[in-house]
Amino acid sequence: MLMKFKNYKAMKNVPFYFVKDLEADSDPIENSIINEKTIKLRKQKPNSYSYTLIQTDGKLAKEIARRTPNSIAES
C-alpha cells in the first residue's frame, strides 16, 4: 500500500528544518538466546551524533557534530 500525504491545509510554513544522524558501533553478543523468534547477534552502542539546522531557502544555519568516547551521555 502506497501512503501519500493529502492534508495540505494542515501544513504550516516553518523557517527551518533539522536533519539528524546517529552513529553506533556494533559489538557481538555472547551467549545469544536462540530459542526466540528474534536472535540478537549484535548490540549497538551509540558513539556519535550530528544535526544540521537548514533554513527553508536552503542556507545552512547551524551544524553540530560530536564524536567522543561518551558523546551521547555528555550532551
C-alpha positions in Angstrom: 0.0 0.0 0.0 1.4 3.4 -1.0 0.7 6.1 1.5 0.5 9.7 0.3 0.2 12.9 2.2 -3.1 14.6 1.3 -4.0 17.1 4.1 -2.2 20.1 2.7 -4.4 22.6 4.6 -2.9 21.3 7.8 0.7 22.1 6.7 2.4 25.1 8.3 5.3 27.0 6.9 8.4 26.9 9.2 11.5 28.9 8.8 13.9 25.9 9.2 14.1 22.1 9.5 16.5 19.6 11.2 18.5 16.8 9.6 19.7 14.4 12.3 22.2 11.5 12.3 23.2 9.0 15.0 26.1 6.6 14.5 26.8 3.4 16.6 29.3 0.6 17.0 28.1 -2.9 16.6 29.5 -5.3 19.3 28.9 -9.0 19.2 26.7 -10.5 21.8 28.0 -13.6 23.6 25.6 -16.2 24.8 22.8 -15.3 22.4 19.4 -16.8 23.2 18.5 -18.9 20.2 15.0 -20.2 21.2 13.3 -16.9 20.4 12.0 -15.8 17.1 14.5 -12.9 17.0 18.1 -13.8 17.5 20.2 -11.0 18.9 23.6 -11.1 17.3 25.0 -7.6 18.0 24.4 -4.8 20.4 24.7 -1.3 19.1 26.4 1.3 21.3 25.9 5.0 20.1 29.2 6.7 19.6 28.5 10.0 17.8 25.7 12.3 16.6 25.2 15.3 14.4 22.4 17.6 13.4 22.1 20.3 10.9 19.6 23.2 11.0 18.7 24.3 7.5 16.6 27.3 6.6 13.8 26.8 4.1 15.8 28.8 1.5 18.5 26.1 1.6 21.1 28.1 3.6 22.9 26.3 6.4 22.0 27.9 9.7 23.9 25.7 12.2 25.7 22.4 12.1 26.8 20.4 15.2 28.8 17.1 15.1 30.1 15.4 18.2 32.3 12.3 18.5 33.8 11.4 21.8 34.0 8.1 23.7 30.9 9.3 25.7 29.2 11.8 23.4 25.7 10.7 23.9 25.9 10.9 27.7 27.8 14.2 27.6 25.1 16.1 25.6 
